[in-house]
């Protein structure tokens, strides 16, 4: 007699699960958008996906919450010894609610398990992230100063050259998929020799895709621009904002490496605090 109806608290719990599912689905999509090689407006993403998320989660939640109990529970109930006919009438009313509560609890548990499984964090390898962000790029040109090297001016190269150890792993991963050219403006030949020696000692050329023959030197910034335009890379990486801006209309993708947050000059230009943060993590663009 009315014992099979769900209680208000049970319905509220199911509503909370559904709301949680929707919010987590939208947040998950926003997080995954950071892996894309193009910019995505999070606010627009949330607006555009809300209706789709509602439809998907309503169907998913309905199937999970309304699915029958586990097969083992059915067999257990079938094997249970039926009570005597004299006691059955007296116990029918009192046993109806516990049975409903067990089914409801089982359904809620399955729904929560499904939610947790669906939104498990995606642990991508460095190789997967690099390949995804390259977006099928096959040639990369990259400045040395401020990106691969600690030094930021040609004058510093006349005294010392320090390779940033944190960039090596990402650089080698990029070289697995791309033809990589490193380039820099130098003030004298000794600086170029010093750079090649430091790169070699740091293990840059241990990867098959990184070779001394693909390290290019020039005497002016225009010379570097000329190198890039002649090579026609899919990606150019630089720490000079003026060169980034001049090349934006010629190069498919550019990465501006800067320690400060910079204004985006074009839709195909991204920015990051370092090469490894952009290609090796989920750095904001």
C-alpha positions as a printed Julia matrix, in Angstrom:
285×3 Matrix{Float64}:
  0.0     0.0     0.0
  1.99    2.92   -1.26
  5.21    1.33    0.07
  6.81    1.21   -3.37
  6.79    5.02   -3.86
 10.16    6.74   -3.53
 10.59    9.04   -0.54
 11.29   12.78   -1.04
 14.82   12.35    0.34
 15.54    9.6    -2.21
 14.32   11.74   -5.11
 16.33   14.67   -3.82
 19.44   12.49   -3.75
 18.89   11.47   -7.37
 18.39   15.11   -8.37
 21.64   16.03   -6.65
 23.46   13.24   -8.51
 22.08   14.45  -11.82
 23.05   18.07  -11.12
 26.5    16.95  -10.05
 26.86   14.92  -13.25
 25.93   17.92  -15.42
 28.31   20.32  -13.69
 31.19   17.88  -13.75
 30.59   17.1   -17.43
 30.76   20.79  -18.4
 33.81   21.43  -16.19
 35.51   18.4   -17.72
 34.94   19.73  -21.24
 36.39   23.09  -20.2
 39.49   21.4   -18.77
 40.0    19.29  -21.88
 39.79   22.43  -24.02
 43.22   23.37  -22.62
 44.69   20.51  -24.66
 43.48   21.95  -27.95
 45.99   23.81  -30.15
 43.55   26.7   -30.58
 41.88   29.09  -28.17
 38.53   28.2   -26.64
 36.33   30.66  -24.73
 35.34   28.82  -21.53
 32.18   30.9   -21.0
 30.95   30.18  -24.53
 31.89   26.53  -24.15
 29.73   26.26  -21.03
 26.78   27.94  -22.75
 27.0    25.85  -25.91
 27.35   22.54  -24.1
 24.71   23.01  -21.42
 21.76   21.8   -23.53
 23.75   18.88  -24.95
 24.98   17.95  -21.48
 21.45   18.03  -20.08
 20.16   15.69  -22.77
 23.05   13.24  -22.43
 23.06   13.16  -18.64
 19.28   12.81  -18.38
 19.38    9.69  -20.54
 22.44    8.31  -18.76
 21.11    8.98  -15.29
 17.66    7.57  -16.11
 19.17    4.31  -17.37
 21.45    3.95  -14.36
 18.94    4.9   -11.67
 16.1     2.86  -13.17
 18.1    -0.24  -14.05
 17.17   -3.43  -12.13
 19.25   -4.5    -9.13
 22.31   -6.69   -9.61
 21.68  -10.22  -10.84
 23.08  -11.71   -7.65
 20.47   -9.88   -5.59
 17.75  -11.46   -7.73
 19.13  -14.93   -7.15
 19.38  -14.31   -3.41
 15.73  -13.28   -3.24
 14.69  -16.35   -5.27
 16.6   -18.69   -2.96
 15.07  -17.14    0.16
 12.57  -19.43    1.91
  9.04  -17.99    1.75
  7.4   -17.41    5.15
  4.3   -19.33    6.26
  0.97  -18.15    4.87
 -0.19  -17.01    8.33
  2.8   -14.71    8.75
  2.89  -13.44    5.19
 -0.05  -11.08    5.53
  1.33   -9.45    8.63
  4.78   -8.95    7.18
  3.84   -7.71    3.7
  3.33   -4.12    4.72
  6.45   -3.92    6.91
  8.75   -5.55    4.32
  7.75   -3.38    1.38
  9.7    -0.26    2.41
 13.02   -2.03    3.26
 13.0    -3.74   -0.15
 12.43   -0.41   -1.87
 15.2     1.2     0.19
 17.66   -1.56   -0.8
 16.88   -1.1    -4.5
 17.1     2.66   -4.21
 20.4     2.49   -2.34
 21.79    0.11   -4.94
 20.7     2.4    -7.78
 22.2     5.48   -6.1
 25.48    3.65   -5.54
 25.65    2.57   -9.17
 24.92    6.12  -10.31
 27.7     7.56   -8.16
 30.15    4.88   -9.33
 29.29    5.66  -12.94
 29.81    9.4   -12.35
 33.19    8.85  -10.7
 34.32    6.48  -13.45
 33.2     8.79  -16.25
 35.07   11.78  -14.81
 38.31   10.1   -13.85
 41.24   12.44  -14.65
 42.89   11.76  -17.98
 46.59   11.07  -17.44
 48.21   11.77  -20.79
 51.87   11.05  -21.4
 54.26   13.83  -22.41
 54.46   12.31  -25.9
 50.66   12.42  -26.27
 50.41   16.04  -25.11
 53.23   17.2   -27.37
 51.83   15.39  -30.39
 48.33   16.74  -29.75
 49.46   20.34  -29.37
 51.64   20.19  -32.47
 48.37   19.6   -34.34
 50.04   17.57  -37.11
 52.87   20.1   -37.44
 55.95   18.59  -39.09
 58.5    21.43  -39.0
 59.45   23.69  -36.08
 61.83   26.66  -35.9
 62.89   27.84  -32.47
 64.96   30.67  -31.09
 67.62   29.75  -28.54
 67.84   32.82  -26.29
 65.16   32.87  -23.6
 63.7    29.56  -24.81
 66.37   26.85  -24.82
 69.09   28.92  -23.15
 69.04   30.77  -19.83
 70.7    33.78  -21.45
 68.46   36.39  -23.07
 70.84   38.62  -25.07
 73.6    38.0   -27.66
 76.03   39.91  -25.43
 75.67   37.26  -22.72
 76.67   34.54  -25.19
 80.1    36.15  -25.47
 80.76   35.18  -21.85
 78.82   31.98  -21.15
 76.07   29.69  -22.45
 73.68   27.82  -20.13
 71.19   25.29  -21.47
 67.93   25.07  -19.55
 67.75   21.44  -18.38
 63.95   21.59  -17.97
 63.44   22.11  -21.7
 65.42   19.1   -22.92
 62.75   16.42  -22.51
 60.09   18.44  -24.34
 62.56   19.42  -27.06
 63.41   15.77  -27.68
 59.72   14.85  -27.81
 59.07   17.57  -30.39
 62.01   16.26  -32.44
 60.35   12.81  -32.6
 57.55   14.24  -34.74
 59.09   17.33  -36.31
 62.04   18.61  -38.25
 63.51   21.05  -35.68
 65.73   24.02  -36.5
 67.33   26.06  -33.7
 68.5    29.58  -34.5
 70.04   32.65  -32.91
 71.61   36.02  -33.58
 75.26   36.16  -32.46
 77.9    38.91  -32.35
 80.91   36.76  -33.22
 81.91   33.28  -34.35
 83.18   32.38  -30.88
 79.66   32.79  -29.51
 78.36   30.31  -32.07
 81.03   27.77  -31.14
 80.25   28.28  -27.48
 76.53   27.67  -28.12
 77.16   24.45  -30.08
 79.5    23.16  -27.39
 76.96   23.87  -24.6
 74.13   22.21  -26.54
 76.28   19.15  -27.19
 77.37   18.83  -23.54
 73.75   19.13  -22.38
 72.74   16.18  -24.59
 70.61   18.13  -27.06
 72.02   16.22  -30.03
 71.48   12.76  -28.55
 68.05   12.71  -30.23
 68.05   11.74  -33.9
 65.9    14.75  -34.83
 68.23   17.37  -33.34
 71.47   17.94  -35.24
 74.28   20.48  -35.18
 73.69   21.11  -38.89
 70.23   22.44  -38.0
 71.5    25.09  -35.58
 71.55   28.34  -37.58
 73.3    31.61  -36.71
 72.85   35.09  -38.12
 74.08   38.61  -37.37
 70.74   40.47  -37.33
 67.15   39.95  -36.23
 66.09   40.31  -39.86
 68.35   37.39  -40.61
 66.33   35.22  -38.23
 63.1    36.36  -39.85
 64.6    35.39  -43.2
 65.55   31.93  -41.92
 62.01   31.3   -40.69
 60.32   32.45  -43.88
 62.61   30.35  -46.04
 62.09   27.21  -43.93
 58.26   27.73  -43.84
 57.68   25.9   -40.54
 54.32   24.86  -39.11
 55.42   26.32  -35.75
 57.83   29.12  -34.89
 58.86   29.66  -31.26
 60.39   32.98  -30.22
 60.84   35.31  -27.25
 60.9    38.51  -29.32
 57.44   40.05  -29.55
 58.29   42.13  -32.64
 59.43   39.09  -34.62
 56.37   37.14  -33.46
 54.15   39.93  -34.76
 55.97   40.26  -38.09
 55.81   36.52  -38.79
 52.2    36.0   -37.65
 50.74   36.35  -41.15
 53.24   33.94  -42.69
 53.44   31.09  -40.16
 50.64   28.66  -39.33
 51.26   28.68  -35.56
 53.54   30.7   -33.31
 54.46   30.42  -29.65
 55.58   33.56  -27.84
 57.67   32.62  -24.81
 57.6    35.37  -22.2
 57.93   35.5   -18.42
 55.1    38.05  -18.37
 51.53   37.74  -19.54
 51.39   39.19  -23.04
 48.55   40.38  -25.22
 47.56   38.05  -28.01
 48.45   39.61  -31.37
 46.68   37.06  -33.6
 44.51   33.97  -33.38
 47.39   31.74  -34.48
 49.77   33.1   -31.85
 49.92   31.49  -28.41
 51.89   32.5   -25.36
 53.47   30.68  -22.46
 56.01   31.29  -19.73
 58.22   28.57  -21.21
 58.42   25.98  -23.96
 58.04   23.11  -21.5
 54.96   24.64  -19.88
 53.19   24.95  -23.21
 54.05   21.62  -24.83
 54.48   19.63  -21.64
 51.53   20.8   -19.55
 48.22   22.65  -19.51
 49.54   26.16  -19.49
 46.95   28.87  -20.28
 47.2    30.32  -23.75
